[in-house]
Amino acid sequence: MARKRLKMETPREVRHAVTRVANMVLNGELDAKNANAILYACNVVLGAIRTDEQQARLDELGRMVEGMKK
């Protein structure tokens, strides 16, 4: 069986993966149990992406505050 991969590095790619999974379930290509596992992983990845983005914003704000102090 060929390996399938879902790109999930950006919110847009996660959204695309969710759409693909939903379509696969609707077309009978994927059972609900496996779809739920994949969708759970999508949610975890999306949370990690949000955390990374928030950290980047906090780091930028920290640099701006340090620049204002000088």
N, CA, C and O of each residue as an XYZ file, in Angstrom:
280
protein
N       0.843     -1.182      0.000
C       0.000      0.000      0.000
C       0.889      1.247      0.000
O       1.870      1.331      0.739
N       0.527      2.195     -0.834
C       1.303      3.429     -0.928
C       1.096      4.272      0.336
O       0.005      4.331      0.902
N       2.169      4.910      0.745
C       2.093      5.783      1.921
C       1.454      7.097      1.526
O       1.718      7.627      0.446
N       0.627      7.613      2.388
C      -0.014      8.910      2.164
C       0.533      9.890      3.176
O       0.789      9.529      4.325
N       0.710     11.113      2.758
C       1.224     12.148      3.637
C       0.329     13.374      3.549
O      -0.175     13.729      2.483
N       0.150     13.995      4.677
C      -0.583     15.250      4.739
C       0.388     16.328      5.205
O       1.012     16.199      6.258
N       0.511     17.386      4.418
C       1.360     18.494      4.834
C       0.610     19.302      5.878
O      -0.537     19.696      5.664
N       1.262     19.547      7.008
C       0.608     20.295      8.089
C       1.616     21.213      8.771
O       1.822     21.137      9.983
N       2.235     22.075      7.984
C       3.225     22.989      8.542
C       2.679     24.397      8.740
O       3.268     25.196      9.469
N       1.566     24.701      8.100
C       0.952     26.018      8.234
C      -0.541     25.824      8.499
O      -1.084     24.757      8.215
N      -1.209     26.845      9.042
C      -2.651     26.717      9.248
C      -3.403     26.389      7.954
O      -4.375     25.633      7.976
N      -2.966     26.943      6.853
C      -3.607     26.664      5.560
C      -3.462     25.187      5.191
O      -4.420     24.573      4.721
N      -2.284     24.614      5.398
C      -2.073     23.197      5.102
C      -2.894     22.300      6.028
O      -3.392     21.259      5.600
N      -3.038     22.698      7.292
C      -3.865     21.928      8.227
C      -5.320     21.966      7.770
O      -6.006     20.944      7.789
N      -5.780     23.124      7.368
C      -7.151     23.257      6.874
C      -7.360     22.372      5.642
O      -8.399     21.725      5.509
N      -6.389     22.347      4.758
C      -6.458     21.499      3.567
C      -6.487     20.017      3.964
O      -7.225     19.231      3.370
N      -5.693     19.641      4.958
C      -5.667     18.254      5.432
C      -7.018     17.858      6.007
O      -7.499     16.754      5.752
N      -7.634     18.746      6.779
C      -8.945     18.458      7.360
C      -9.970     18.245      6.237
O     -10.793     17.333      6.312
N      -9.917     19.068      5.222
C     -10.832     18.921      4.087
C     -10.616     17.582      3.382
O     -11.576     16.897      3.029
N      -9.358     17.219      3.180
C      -9.072     15.934      2.536
C      -9.600     14.772      3.351
O     -10.192     13.844      2.800
N      -9.391     14.812      4.658
C      -9.866     13.740      5.530
C     -11.387     13.657      5.480
O     -11.946     12.565      5.377
N     -12.052     14.789      5.550
C     -13.515     14.795      5.491
C     -14.010     14.188      4.184
O     -14.951     13.394      4.182
N     -13.384     14.555      3.083
C     -13.782     14.001      1.789
C     -13.517     12.502      1.718
O     -14.314     11.758      1.148
N     -12.419     12.062      2.285
C     -12.113     10.634      2.281
C     -13.154      9.847      3.076
O     -13.550      8.754      2.671
N     -13.595     10.399      4.201
C     -14.636      9.738      4.995
C     -15.934      9.691      4.192
O     -16.588      8.651      4.122
N     -16.300     10.811      3.591
C     -17.540     10.871      2.808
C     -17.534      9.903      1.635
O     -18.577      9.366      1.263
N     -16.362      9.680      1.054
C     -16.240      8.784     -0.099
C     -15.978      7.335      0.302
O     -15.781      6.481     -0.563
N     -15.972      7.052      1.591
C     -15.760      5.689      2.046
C     -14.327      5.203      1.923
O     -14.080      3.998      1.967
N     -13.376      6.119      1.768
C     -11.967      5.765      1.621
C     -11.247      5.691      2.960
O     -10.124      5.191      3.033
N     -11.883      6.185      4.022
C     -11.275      6.237      5.347
C     -12.370      6.037      6.387
O     -13.439      6.642      6.305
N     -12.087      5.178      7.370
C     -13.094      4.948      8.405
C     -13.040      6.058      9.455
O     -12.037      6.758      9.596
N     -14.134      6.198     10.176
C     -14.284      7.293     11.135
C     -13.236      7.234     12.243
O     -12.773      8.279     12.699
N     -12.856      6.049     12.682
C     -11.864      5.926     13.761
C     -10.519      6.516     13.335
O      -9.913      7.288     14.078
N     -10.060      6.156     12.154
C      -8.793      6.708     11.660
C      -8.913      8.201     11.368
O      -7.972      8.959     11.601
N     -10.065      8.622     10.859
C     -10.278     10.044     10.594
C     -10.194     10.834     11.894
O      -9.585     11.903     11.932
N     -10.806     10.310     12.967
C     -10.744     11.000     14.259
C      -9.314     11.120     14.753
O      -8.942     12.153     15.309
N      -8.507     10.090     14.564
C      -7.105     10.151     14.984
C      -6.345     11.216     14.192
O      -5.546     11.965     14.754
N      -6.598     11.274     12.900
C      -5.923     12.268     12.056
C      -6.373     13.674     12.431
O      -5.556     14.590     12.518
N      -7.676     13.843     12.653
C      -8.183     15.168     13.019
C      -7.668     15.614     14.382
O      -7.433     16.802     14.599
N      -7.493     14.673     15.292
C      -6.886     15.002     16.586
C      -5.459     15.508     16.365
O      -5.048     16.504     16.960
N      -4.713     14.818     15.508
C      -3.342     15.246     15.201
C      -3.343     16.635     14.559
O      -2.476     17.457     14.856
N      -4.305     16.895     13.688
C      -4.419     18.224     13.071
C      -4.613     19.294     14.142
O      -4.004     20.361     14.077
N      -5.451     19.008     15.114
C      -5.715     19.952     16.189
C      -4.455     20.204     17.016
O      -4.175     21.343     17.387
N      -3.702     19.157     17.303
C      -2.458     19.300     18.064
C      -1.451     20.132     17.274
O      -0.812     21.027     17.828
N      -1.310     19.841     15.991
C      -0.373     20.593     15.150
C      -0.777     22.055     15.085
O       0.069     22.943     15.191
N      -2.066     22.305     14.913
C      -2.542     23.692     14.844
C      -2.265     24.433     16.148
O      -1.892     25.606     16.125
N      -2.442     23.771     17.270
C      -2.114     24.384     18.560
C      -0.637     24.711     18.680
O      -0.267     25.763     19.203
N       0.207     23.810     18.195
C       1.652     24.053     18.234
C       2.029     25.225     17.332
O       2.877     26.040     17.694
N       1.405     25.309     16.170
C       1.675     26.430     15.257
C       1.276     27.743     15.929
O       2.016     28.725     15.867
N       0.121     27.758     16.562
C      -0.325     28.981     17.259
C       0.648     29.370     18.367
O       0.970     30.546     18.534
N       1.110     28.383     19.119
C       2.067     28.653     20.196
C       3.351     29.239     19.628
O       3.891     30.198     20.178
N       3.845     28.669     18.528
C       5.060     29.191     17.898
C       4.863     30.628     17.422
O       5.740     31.475     17.594
N       3.703     30.892     16.822
C       3.429     32.253     16.337
C       3.333     33.246     17.489
O       3.825     34.370     17.385
N       2.701     32.835     18.585
C       2.597     33.713     19.752
C       3.973     33.980     20.353
O       4.262     35.103     20.766
N       4.817     32.961     20.403
C       6.160     33.144     20.943
C       6.961     34.099     20.074
O       7.707     34.932     20.589
N       6.814     33.984     18.765
C       7.515     34.897     17.859
C       7.061     36.337     18.081
O       7.877     37.259     18.067
N       5.759     36.528     18.285
C       5.246     37.875     18.555
C       5.765     38.410     19.883
O       6.142     39.578     19.981
N       5.785     37.562     20.900
C       6.310     37.987     22.202
C       7.788     38.354     22.105
O       8.228     39.340     22.695
N       8.544     37.563     21.365
C       9.964     37.865     21.184
C      10.155     39.200     20.487
O      11.027     39.981     20.868
N       9.341     39.472     19.461
C       9.425     40.737     18.741
C       9.056     41.906     19.650
O       9.718     42.944     19.627
N       8.010     41.741     20.444
C       7.638     42.795     21.397
C       8.748     43.037     22.411
O       9.028     44.180     22.774
N       9.375     41.967     22.864
C      10.491     42.104     23.805
C      11.627     42.899     23.195
O      12.224     43.746     23.859
N      11.933     42.626     21.913
C      12.995     43.373     21.237
C      12.613     44.843     21.076
O      13.461     45.728     21.198
N      11.327     45.098     20.802
C      10.878     46.477     20.655
C      10.979     47.218     21.985
O      11.405     48.373     22.009
N      10.603     46.590     23.075
C      10.679     47.213     24.406
C      12.130     47.494     24.755
O      12.453     48.566     25.267
N      13.003     46.536     24.481
C      14.442     46.741     24.762
C      14.986     47.893     23.928
O      15.807     48.674     24.409
N      14.533     48.005     22.674
C      14.972     49.096     21.824
C      14.500     50.451     22.326
O      15.203     51.450     22.176
N      13.316     50.490     22.920
C      12.776     51.745     23.457
C      13.515     52.158     24.719
O      13.646     53.348     25.007
N      14.002     51.170     25.476
C      14.724     51.474     26.721
C      16.062     52.115     26.450
O      16.571     52.867     27.281
N      16.642     51.828     25.300
C      17.992     52.339     24.995
C      17.988     53.699     24.430
O      19.049     54.246     24.130
